[in-house]
Amino acid sequence: MQWLIEPFQYEFFRTGLSVAMLAGALCGLLGVYIVLRGMSYIGHGLSHAIFGGAVVSYVMQWNFYLGAGLWGFLTAVLINQTVRRTRIGADAAIGVITTASFAVGVALISRYRRFTQSFDAALFGNILGVTWEQVAVVAGITLLVALTILLLYKQLLFTTFDPEVAQVYGVRTQWVDTLFALALAAAIIASMQVLGVTLIAAALVIPAITARLLTDSFGRMMTYAVGIGVACGALGMYLSFYVDVASGATIVLLQATAFGVALAISALRHQAGRRLAHVHVD
């Protein structure tokens, strides 16, 4: 058991483990709605858009969380309104708007080269550099998002599975979508320091897809997705500590491994079901 206790003597491991587990829970929770809505690309696109907002915040000397959060929220709303008011598909709107936002960040970095190194963590993550203040921010956002989902559980569920019928029954789907966009932007900003822009999309999607392979129950899917996110966050920190590999990449690779296992289990279940049906027919 010494290997479990030994890393805790280091401050960076304690903060890293805490924030990795919190970010895993947060991404897993929101990822369920993203996957069921068929919005897997939005996490990838919005993370790139928020990177542009982070660079703009730095240049304008705004508060990082306020500037990047507002930029990400406005980007999500712009995507939503573009899809609603035009004949442009969601994937095309996400591709154009978020790529343009990311390009703004890249252009500013090339113009103000003095802070290029400061954004390495935003691109690739830097769990080992997380402070307790940042852990508190992630914990606060995780709690706030969880409470929001709890309070709007039925509205979110209705909007996710059948938005047109939800409107008929009086659910203000546009407000629900806007609130969800705000929660997603907050989650991406909170997780940016942990996983970086390049890996956030995977953390949002993989645990939820893995959970979907394991169950058809919405409630269990949420529980599994959060559990997978937390477990991979914790195991990823330990594995990266002992193998000396980047923590963010290790966490995502573990999530991908869990997906592979779930895919194999699902295939075996399907094959067993077909054999059983064939036996009954015979």
Residue pairs with C-beta under 8 A, 6 or more apart in sequence:
3 238
3 242
4 238
7 13
7 17
7 237
7 238
7 241
8 14
12 128
12 129
12 130
13 237
13 241
15 130
15 131
15 132
15 134
15 135
16 127
16 128
16 130
16 237
16 247
17 233
17 234
17 237
18 135
18 139
19 127
19 130
19 134
19 135
19 138
19 193
19 194
20 127
20 194
20 233
20 234
20 236
20 237
20 247
20 251
21 230
21 233
21 234
22 135
22 138
22 139
22 142
22 233
23 138
23 142
23 190
23 191
23 194
23 195
23 203
23 229
23 233
24 203
24 207
24 226
24 228
24 229
24 230
24 231
24 232
24 233
24 234
24 251
25 142
25 226
25 229
25 230
25 233
26 138
26 141
26 142
26 145
26 187
26 190
26 191
26 229
27 187
27 191
27 200
27 203
27 204
27 207
27 229
28 207
28 208
28 211
28 225
28 226
28 227
28 228
28 229
28 230
29 142
29 145
29 146
29 149
29 222
29 225
29 226
29 229
30 145
30 183
30 184
30 187
30 204
31 43
31 203
31 204
31 205
31 206
31 207
31 208
31 209
31 225
31 229
32 208
32 211
32 218
32 221
32 222
32 225
33 39
33 156
33 160
33 180
34 40
34 42
34 43
34 184
34 204
34 205
34 208
35 205
35 208
35 209
35 212
36 160
36 161
36 208
36 212
37 160
39 90
40 201
40 205
40 209
41 90
41 91
41 94
41 95
41 201
42 76
42 79
42 90
42 94
42 184
43 184
43 188
43 200
43 201
43 204
43 205
44 200
44 201
45 79
45 94
45 95
45 97
45 98
45 99
46 72
46 75
46 76
46 94
46 98
46 184
46 185
46 188
47 188
47 192
47 197
47 200
47 201
48 98
48 99
48 101
48 102
48 197
49 71
49 72
49 75
49 97
49 98
49 101
49 102
50 68
50 71
50 72
50 75
50 101
50 185
50 188
50 189
50 192
50 197
51 101
51 102
51 105
51 119
51 122
51 123
51 192
51 197
52 71
52 101
52 102
52 103
52 104
52 105
53 67
53 68
53 69
53 70
53 71
53 72
53 75
53 101
53 105
54 64
54 67
54 68
54 71
54 105
54 119
54 122
54 192
55 104
55 105
55 108
55 109
55 119
56 62
56 67
56 71
56 104
56 105
56 108
57 63
57 64
57 66
57 67
57 68
57 71
58 64
58 115
58 118
58 119
59 108
59 112
60 67
65 137
65 189
68 189
68 192
69 185
69 186
69 189
71 101
72 184
72 185
72 188
72 189
73 181
73 182
73 185
75 97
75 98
75 101
75 185
76 181
76 182
76 184
76 185
77 178
77 181
78 97
79 90
79 93
79 94
79 97
79 98
80 177
80 178
80 181
82 88
82 93
82 97
83 89
83 90
83 93
84 174
86 93
105 119
109 115
109 116
109 119
120 126
121 129
121 192
121 193
121 196
122 192
122 193
122 196
122 197
123 196
123 197
123 198
124 196
124 198
124 199
124 246
124 248
125 192
125 193
125 194
125 195
125 196
125 199
125 246
125 247
125 248
126 193
126 196
127 193
127 194
127 237
127 247
127 248
128 247
129 193
130 193
130 194
134 193
137 190
138 190
138 191
138 194
141 186
141 187
141 189
141 190
142 190
144 186
145 183
145 186
145 187
148 179
148 183
149 156
149 183
152 176
152 179
155 166
155 171
155 172
155 176
156 176
156 180
157 218
158 165
158 166
158 169
158 171
159 166
159 171
159 173
159 176
159 177
163 173
166 173
167 173
187 204
188 200
188 204
191 200
191 203
192 200
194 248
195 202
195 203
195 248
195 251
195 252
196 248
199 248
199 249
199 251
199 252
202 252
202 255
202 256
203 229
203 251
203 252
203 255
206 252
206 255
206 256
206 258
206 259
207 224
207 225
207 226
207 228
207 229
207 232
207 255
207 258
208 221
208 225
209 259
210 224
210 225
210 228
210 255
210 258
210 259
210 262
211 220
211 221
211 222
211 223
211 224
211 225
211 228
211 262
212 221
213 259
213 262
213 263
213 265
213 266
214 220
214 221
214 224
214 262
214 265
214 266
215 221
215 224
228 255
228 258
229 255
232 251
232 254
232 255
232 258
233 251
235 254
236 247
236 250
236 251
236 252
236 253
236 254
237 247
237 250
237 251
239 245
239 250
239 254
240 246
240 247
240 250
240 251
243 250
